[in-house]
């Protein structure tokens, strides 16, 4: 499906005017949107900078978030003056129209007596001169970036009808050192690369981190003590614990939609089978039992189905089974192999890695196996992970020179962008919206 961006302005009466981005039809041209520096009534110092500095930075983040979707084009701020506080609620629409903006995102930054900040966010239809939505966010000075992401989500949601995904985080494996002695650490950051920090020291190799959809927990695979197995990590407390008590390798874990169950694989006698682990009771249930490698399980959003990869048919392909392990059916066909499937939070698609002709590419397919589409065409793209709203896919790209980076691609396959990381990066996972 190709998306189209269009603006439907019902000019018969300004009160009935609607400004809307249709993300289900096709892209012809991104919507031009103005995001001037947020105003401040009085320039006040804060631990995060002056309110004027924050006003400029908030606008920069919002502009970057929206343009990064491929749906919007930021109008050059030099085309119009930054608004005064009074113009936040009474914009100079004529100047915006002259600058060819169709939508205006504006707001204010206020330092409160109790040390908090209030960041006001307003969205306007420039042609009808109608206020479409407004919201204020009161945060600590350290939380100003989250307010900018929340404003971005508010604007995106109002203009597309879809939930946003900007107030979220990414966990991944940060890589450094020579190829023969690679250091791999868990790292976490905002979806735009800000607020980066390492979660593990690098003393033990780590792989395949995944977020819980409901709390501050990550699951991952660690080689600590030369015993490769699945672990749980609480981001808030730093507490870590091993999952299960297997005498062989456990790996490729992923949470259920309610966060109560882990799916993962356990190797035995050269094969790998999928197990379900109840986190509260610590009870383990075996779901597959075949002379094959069954791995990379991922629940459907309703928890009733599981997609996984298996070589039970002779080559590495995708299968869907019931949550109890019954009724497995192959859904990937054609040439090449298929791996690392993950179910969209919308339930309509499964993203995976298509390996064919020496290339690894990101693809999507419907749960019944129909409608397969390639989204990327690079040399080695793998490990897809969905944004919280199911419209963007995060993955890792290994360049021919060997460097590994994080990328994101929208469902059109057009908006391919790099996610900044301080080191090389792999195995990314997109977390849920923050609470």
URJO-V517253 format. One record per pair of residues at least 6 apart in sequence whose C-alpha atoms are under 8 Angstrom apart, sorted by the first residue. I is the first residue (numbers start at 1). GAP is how many residues later the second one is. If there is no record, write none. Layout:
i,gap
I,GAP
I,GAP
This chain:
i,gap
1,23
1,24
1,25
1,410
1,411
2,22
2,23
2,24
2,25
2,409
2,410
3,19
3,20
3,21
3,22
3,23
3,24
3,409
4,18
4,19
4,20
4,21
4,22
4,23
4,24
4,25
5,16
5,17
5,18
5,20
5,21
5,22
5,23
5,24
5,25
5,26
5,66
6,14
6,15
6,16
6,22
6,23
6,25
7,12
7,13
7,14
7,24
8,10
8,11
8,12
9,8
9,9
9,10
9,118
9,119
10,6
10,7
10,8
11,6
11,117
14,114
14,115
14,116
15,113
15,115
17,111
17,113
18,107
19,84
19,106
19,140
20,138
20,139
20,140
21,10
21,50
21,138
21,139
22,138
23,137
27,44
29,42
30,40
30,41
30,42
30,43
31,40
31,41
31,42
31,71
31,72
32,40
32,41
32,42
32,43
32,68
32,69
32,70
32,71
33,39
33,40
33,41
33,42
33,68
33,69
33,70
33,71
33,72
34,40
34,41
34,42
34,43
34,62
34,67
34,68
34,69
34,70
34,71
35,24
35,25
35,27
35,28
35,39
35,40
35,42
35,69
35,70
35,71
36,20
36,23
36,41
36,45
36,46
36,47
36,69
36,70
37,18
37,19
37,20
37,21
37,22
37,23
37,45
37,46
37,69
38,14
38,16
38,17
38,18
38,20
38,21
38,44
38,45
38,68
38,69
38,70
38,71
39,13
39,16
39,43
39,44
39,45
39,46
39,49
39,68
39,69
39,70
40,11
40,12
40,15
40,44
40,45
40,68
40,69
40,70
41,43
41,44
41,69
42,9
42,68
43,7
43,8
43,9
44,6
44,7
44,8
44,67
45,6
46,65
46,69
46,95
47,94
47,95
48,6
48,93
48,94
51,58
51,59
51,60
52,57
54,55
54,90
55,53
55,54
58,86
58,87
58,90
59,47
59,89
61,84
61,87
61,88
62,86
62,87
62,89
62,90
63,11
65,84
65,87
65,101
65,127
66,6
66,7
66,86
66,90
67,6
67,7
68,347
68,349
69,341
69,346
70,344
70,345
75,24
75,25
75,26
79,20
80,15
80,16
80,19
83,8
85,23
88,18
88,19
88,20
88,34
89,33
93,33
93,34
93,36
96,6
96,8
96,30
97,29
97,30
101,25
102,23
102,24
102,25
103,20
103,21
103,22
103,23
104,18
104,19
104,20
104,21
104,22
105,16
105,17
105,18
105,19
105,50
106,15
106,16
106,17
107,12
107,13
107,14
107,15
108,10
108,11
108,12
108,13
109,8
109,9
109,10
109,11
110,7
110,8
110,9
111,6
111,7
112,6
115,25
115,26
116,22
116,23
116,24
116,25
117,20
117,21
117,22
117,23
117,24
117,27
118,18
118,19
118,20
118,21
119,17
119,18
119,19
119,20
119,25
119,28
120,14
120,15
120,16
120,17
121,13
121,14
121,15
121,16
121,30
122,9
122,10
122,11
122,12
122,13
123,8
123,9
123,10
123,11
123,32
124,6
124,7
124,8
124,9
125,6
125,7
132,26
133,21
133,22
133,25
135,16
137,10
138,9
139,8
146,21
149,17
149,18
150,16
150,17
152,12
152,14
153,10
153,11
153,12
153,13
153,14
154,10
156,6
156,7
156,8
157,6
157,7
162,227
163,226
164,224
164,225
165,222
165,223
165,224
165,268
166,25
166,26
166,267
167,23
167,24
167,266
167,267
168,22
168,23
168,262
168,263
168,264
168,265
168,266
169,19
169,20
169,21
169,22
169,261
169,262
169,263
169,264
169,265
170,18
170,19
170,20
170,21
170,258
170,259
170,260
170,261
171,15
171,16
171,17
171,18
171,38
171,39
171,40
171,257
171,258
171,259
171,260
172,14
172,15
172,16
172,36
172,37
172,253
172,254
172,255
172,256
172,257
173,11
173,12
173,13
173,14
173,33
173,34
173,35
173,36
173,252
173,253
173,254
173,255
174,10
174,11
174,12
174,13
174,249
174,250
174,251
174,252
175,7
175,8
175,9
175,10
175,248
175,249
175,250
175,251
176,6
176,7
176,8
176,247
176,248
177,6
183,19
183,20
183,22
184,18
184,20
184,21
184,22
184,23
185,13
185,14
185,15
185,16
185,17
185,19
185,20
185,21
186,12
186,13
186,14
186,16
186,20
186,23
187,9
187,10
187,11
187,12
187,13
188,8
188,9
188,10
188,11
189,6
189,7
189,8
190,6
191,228
191,239
192,227
192,228
193,226
193,227
193,228
199,36
199,39
204,18
204,19
204,20
204,21
205,17
205,18
205,19
206,14
206,15
206,16
206,17
207,13
207,14
207,15
207,220
208,12
208,13
208,43
208,44
208,45
208,219
208,220
209,9
209,10
209,11
209,12
209,218
209,219
209,220
210,8
210,9
210,10
210,43
210,44
210,45
210,219
210,220
210,221
211,6
211,7
211,8
211,43
211,44
211,218
211,219
211,220
211,221
212,6
212,7
212,42
212,43
212,47
212,219
213,42
213,44
213,45
213,46
213,218
213,219
214,44
214,45
214,218
215,44
216,18
216,19
216,20
217,15
217,16
217,17
217,18
218,14
218,15
218,16
218,17
219,11
219,12
219,13
219,14
219,34
219,35
219,36
220,10
220,11
220,12
220,13
220,31
220,32
220,33
221,7
221,8
221,9
221,10
221,29
221,30
221,31
221,32
222,6
222,7
222,8
222,9
223,6
227,21
227,22
228,20
228,21
228,22
228,23
229,13
229,14
229,19
229,20
229,21
229,22
230,12
230,13
230,20
230,21
230,22
230,23
230,34
231,9
231,10
231,11
231,12
232,8
232,9
232,10
232,11
233,6
233,7
233,8
234,6
244,33
244,38
244,40
246,20
248,18
248,19
248,20
249,17
249,18
250,14
250,15
250,16
250,17
251,13
251,14
251,15
252,11
252,12
252,13
252,43
252,44
252,45
253,9
253,10
253,11
253,12
253,43
253,44
254,8
254,9
254,10
254,43
254,44
255,6
255,7
255,8
255,43
255,44
256,6
256,7
256,42
256,43
256,47
257,42
257,43
257,44
257,45
257,46
260,18
260,19
260,20
261,15
261,16
261,17
261,18
262,14
262,15
262,16
262,17
263,11
263,12
263,13
263,14
263,34
263,35
264,10
264,11
264,12
264,31
264,32
264,33
265,7
265,8
265,9
265,10
265,29
265,30
265,31
266,6
266,7
266,8
266,9
267,6
271,19
271,20
271,21
271,22
271,23
272,20
272,21
272,22
272,23
273,13
273,14
273,15
273,16
273,17
273,19
273,20
273,21
273,22
274,12
274,13
274,14
274,20
274,21
274,23
275,9
275,10
275,11
275,12
275,13
276,8
276,9
276,10
276,11
277,6
277,7
277,8
278,6
287,37
287,38
287,39
288,6
288,37
290,22
291,21
292,18
292,19
292,20
293,16
293,17
293,18
293,19
294,14
294,15
294,16
294,17
294,18
295,13
295,14
295,15
296,12
296,13
296,43
296,44
296,45
297,9
297,10
297,11
297,12
297,44
297,45
298,8
298,9
298,10
298,43
298,44
298,45
299,6
299,7
299,8
299,24
299,43
299,44
300,6
300,7
300,43
300,44
300,45
300,47
301,42
301,43
301,44
301,45
301,46
303,20
304,18
304,19
305,15
305,16
305,17
305,18
306,14
306,15
306,16
306,17
307,11
307,12
307,13
307,14
307,34
307,35
307,36
308,10
308,11
308,12
308,32
308,33
309,7
309,8
309,9
309,10
309,29
309,30
309,31
309,32
310,6
310,7
310,8
310,9
311,6
315,22
316,21
316,22
316,23
317,13
317,14
317,15
317,16
317,20
317,21
317,22
318,12
318,13
318,14
318,20
318,21
318,23
319,9
319,10
319,11
319,12
319,13
320,7
320,8
320,9
320,10
320,11
320,47
321,6
321,7
321,8
322,6
330,39
331,36
331,37
331,38
331,39
332,6
332,37
333,36
335,21
336,18
336,19
336,20
336,21
337,17
337,18
337,19
338,14
338,15
338,16
338,17
339,13
339,14
339,15
339,16
340,12
340,13
340,42
340,43
340,44
341,9
341,10
341,11
341,12
341,43
342,8
342,9
342,10
342,42
342,43
342,44
343,6
343,7
343,8
344,6
344,7
344,42
344,46
345,41
345,43
345,44
345,45
346,43
346,44
348,18
348,19
349,15
349,16
349,17
349,18
350,14
350,15
350,16
350,17
351,11
351,12
351,13
351,14
351,33
351,34
351,35
352,10
352,11
352,12
352,30
352,31
352,32
353,7
353,8
353,9
353,10
353,28
353,29
353,30
353,31
354,6
354,7
354,8
354,9
354,20
355,6
358,21
359,18
359,19
359,20
359,21
360,18
360,19
360,20
360,21
360,22
361,13
361,14
361,15
361,16
361,17
361,18
361,19
361,20
361,21
362,12
362,13
362,14
362,15
362,19
362,20
362,22
362,33
363,9
363,10
363,11
363,12
363,13
364,7
364,8
364,9
364,10
364,11
365,6
365,7
365,8
366,6
374,39
375,34
375,36
375,37
375,38
376,33
376,37
378,19
379,18
379,19
379,20
379,21
380,17
380,18
380,19
381,14
381,15
381,16
381,17
382,13
382,14
382,15
383,12
383,13
383,44
383,45
384,9
384,10
384,11
384,12
384,44
384,45
385,8
385,9
385,10
385,43
385,44
385,45
386,6
386,7
386,8
386,43
386,44
387,6
387,7
387,43
387,44
387,45
388,42
388,43
388,44
388,45
391,19
391,20
392,16
392,17
392,18
392,19
393,15
393,16
393,17
393,18
394,12
394,13
394,14
394,15
394,34
394,35
394,36
395,11
395,12
395,13
395,31
395,32
395,33
396,8
396,9
396,10
396,11
396,29
396,30
396,31
396,32
397,7
397,8
397,9
397,10
397,29
398,6
398,7
403,21
404,20
404,21
404,22
405,13
405,14
405,16
405,19
405,20
405,21
406,12
406,13
406,14
406,15
406,19
406,20
406,22
407,9
407,10
407,11
407,12
408,7
408,8
408,9
408,10
408,11
409,6
409,7
409,8
410,6
